[in-house]
Amino acid sequence: THAAVTAWAAATNYTLPHLEPGDTVIQSRCSKDTLLAHDEFGPMGFSFYSSIKPTAKHIYIVRDPRVRLPACAAVHAAQVKWLQARYPKSKVQQIGGTLEHDFMHLLFAPALYKDAQSSFGLWAGLANKGEVWSVPLLARFTKTRKPDFGKKWHWVDAPVLYPDVAKEANISRHDTAAVIRWLESH
């Protein structure tokens, strides 16, 4: 995949992302149809990011800049604040653009933290040559929640605020403060 993408980039004059060894890329998907509205998606409890190396120079958060949902903006701001407090020597930066731009960052990330159940992140992660962190696959789709994708793949039993988890915790998708409190404490 890397060779094919590199050849495509050369043929189309596409500039591949410049990521340094040790850089971390986080896929953060939040939109009206995913924030406590879709059984397969939900924001990751911030503890998921606890294994980012403290020596990471850059932490890039790949998110869709076109999403203007106030709740997503608040979740992303809280995520940045949490990361900056935990990794004060790292430059935390939100990036995002075209699908190609975002996929390339996930694909070439030295360290990738992919979003829960995202097939976009899954495909990029499977082709990634660095290390990948992911929550287990949902049991309703597979018997093997943690397939062996090789030594570079790390399954993390981190909490995800799926709609059923939010319902059990009595958190409404319209209560952004409660969503953020849950993410910060999980």
N, C-alpha and C positions, 0 to 999 in steps of 0.2 A: 504494500500500500504506500509506504514512504517513497519508494522509487517511482511509482505511478504518479503520485501527487507532485513530486519534485519535477518529473518530466512535464507534467501538465503546466506547472507554474512557469517553467522555462519557456514552453511553447506559447504561453499566453501572456508573458511578461507580468505574471502575478507575483507580488512580493510576499514571500513567506514570512511568518513572524520571526523576530529575533528573540529567542528565549535563551537565557543563560543557564548553565548547570546550576541546579539548586532552586531555580524559579518554580513557583507553585501556581497552578491554574485551577480555579474553582468554577465549575459549571453551576450557575444559579438560575433556575427556571422559575419564574413567578409570573402569573397572569390571571386574568379573570376566570379562565377555565381550569386553572390548576390550584389556586389558593383555596384549599378546603372545599373544592368543588369537583374533584375527579378522584376516584378511588385509588388510582395508581400514582398520584402525585401529592406532594406536600413538602413544605420547607423542612430542611434538616435541622435537628437540634444542633446548636453550635458546638457541642462537645465532639461532633463528627470531625471537626477541624483541629482537635487537640494534638494530633500527631504530626502536624506541619513542623518541619524542622525549624528550630529557632534561628538557624543561619540563613534561612531563605531571604534573599535580597529583595525579591519582588513577589508579591502575592496578587495575581490578576484574577478578578472576578468577571467571568464572561456572563453577561446578561443582555437581554434585548433592550436597547435604549428606546425603542418605540413604545414599550409598555409604560403607560402613564397612570396606572392604577395607584392611587395614594397609599393603599395598604402595602403594595409591593415596594414602593419607594421607602416606606417606613421600615419594612423588613430588611431591605438592602442596607439602609443607613445603620440599623442596629447591628447587622452582620459586619459591616466595615468597622464600626466602633469596637465591637468585640474583638475582631482580628487585630486592630491597632493596639488595643490594650494588652492583648496576649503576646503579640509579636512586635514590640516597639522598634526593633531594628529593621523591620521589613517595610518596604513601601507598598501599601495596599492601594490598588487602583482598580476601578471598575472600567471594563472595556466591553465592547460589543459592536457589532455592525452587521455585515451581510452573513448569510449562512456559511459561505465559504470562509470568511474571516474567523467566525466563531469555531467552526469545525477544525480549521488549521491550528488554532491555539490549543484546542483539546488534543488533537492528534500529536502535536510536537511538544507538548508539555513535559518537562523533565519529571514533574510530580503533578498528577491529575486527581482532583477530588470531584467525581462525577455526581450529578444530581440523581436522586432516587428514581429508579425505574425509567429513566429517559433512554429511549432507544438511540437517539442522536448521540448521547454521551456514551452509551454502550458500544456502539460501532467505533467511535473515535478511541475509546479506551482499549478495545480489543486490538486495534492497529497501533496503539501507542507503544513506543519502545522504552519509555520511562516506567515509572511506578504509577499504579492506579489504585485509588481507594474508592470503595463503593459499599453501600448497604446491601444486604442480601436481596436476592430476587423474591418477589412475592410468591407465597406458597400456592396461590390459586392458579398460577401459570406454569409451574414446574415442580417436579418432585425433588429436584436438586436445587436448593436455595443458594448454595455456595459452590458452584461448579469450579473445577480446577482449570483456571485460565493461566496457570503458570506462576512462577515465583514472584513476578512483578506485580501481581494482582493481590490486593489486600481487602478481605471482606471485613467490614466493621459493623458490629452490632450496635449501631448508633440509633437513637430514636428519631423517628420521622413523624411530623404532624400530619398524618393522613386524616381524611375526613372522619373515619370511625374513631380515631384516637382523640380528635378534637371534640367529637360528640360525647365520648366517655368522660372527658375532662371538662365538659360543659363550656366549651369555647366556641363562640360564634365567629363566622368568617368576617363579620362586621365589627368585631371587637379587636381591633389591631393591637391595642395595648396588651390584651390577654395573650394574643398570638406571640408577641415579642417576649413577654415574660416567660412563656413556655419555652421558646427557643433558647433564651439565655440560661434557663435552669436545666436544660436537657442536653 
